[in-house]
Amino acid sequence: MNSKTVRAGSPRRGLRGAVLGAAVAAALLTTTACQGDGEAAAPPSASAPSSAAPSGSASAGGSAPETTAPTGDSGTGSGSPTATATGDSGETGGGNGTKYEDCKADGLTTAVELQDERGETPRHFLLTVTNTAKTPCVLNEAPQVRLKAGNDAPIVETLGEPDTEPVVVEGGGKAYAGLYVFGNDEGGEAQYDQSDRFTATLVAGEGTELRGTLVFDLPDSLDTVSVDDAARVNGWAGTEGLAMRPITQL
């Protein structure tokens, strides 16, 4: 009977193969462990963005982008408005704050109007001046009024503080000043005088020069009026009401 014989391997050869396989496996484990330690120590590299972020965009954290101020001063460039000139610019009248000349006595006509009712003591007067020229002129502060003729007569005190704004009198136009002349009642003991006219010296814009003296004759209905040191004058005004309103309170 034919029989197949199976031949067993050599015992030494099998043992050598097992030892060799174990050595290879140990070497592989050692290599793997070394590589794992190296990779754990190294920080992960950040991947670079595919393209740069657009200028002016917010960052990933949501904060606003930092802006850079322009190098030029936008408020002081050549195109910025310049400061306006002072009132002296273009003046021809000597510091009155306008482009017009101060009024002169020879360019004005005068008139006086009594403001009290008939039968009352004459106390309140409206002084009116008319500009005879075609061009405007300027009256400053209050006129220097004297109730008696001559430069030696006392100047009437101004009622309150005179308005520092000049009054521009148009060509052919008028301006006004209110005048109170008498403060004593009939029969009073205080001293008083009689006057038949008033004079008013014009003041220049700078207040250091005079522009002539005007004469205001009394209305035809009056020969003289009583005057005393209670007299007051209001500054120049553009309307009768503004000139007389403070005076009528006296």
Salt bridges, closest charged atoms under 4 A:
ASP102 OD2 - ARG211 NE 3.66
ASP116 OD1 - HIS124 ND1 2.69
GLU157 OE1 - ARG232 NH2 3.61
ASP185 OD1 - ARG123 NH2 3.71
ASP196 OD1 - ARG197 NE 3.88
GLU209 OE1 - ARG211 NH2 3.73
ASP217 OD1 - ARG197 NE 3.86
